[in-house]
Amino acid sequence: MGTDADGPRCRDEVCVTCSDRAVPVRIRELLGDGLAVADTDAGPEEISVALVDAGPGDVVLVHAKEAIAVVEDAP
């Protein structure tokens, strides 16, 4: 993916940022208002957990900073 004056350019009809890929992350803490801090490959990030019933220690699938499924409950 290259860049130009308008931002990132896509190749092969799919951008990494707008693909249908969800990544698993572990929730570190709940912040309230449907938000949480999760541990990601890039470090801690704020995500929305408004669509799932998840808490600290749970692993959720995240797409576009939105948790869309719980894949592993905390012990």
Helices and strands as residue ranges (DSSP letters): E 3-4, E 7-8, E 23-32, E 35-40, E 43-48, E 59-63, E 66-72
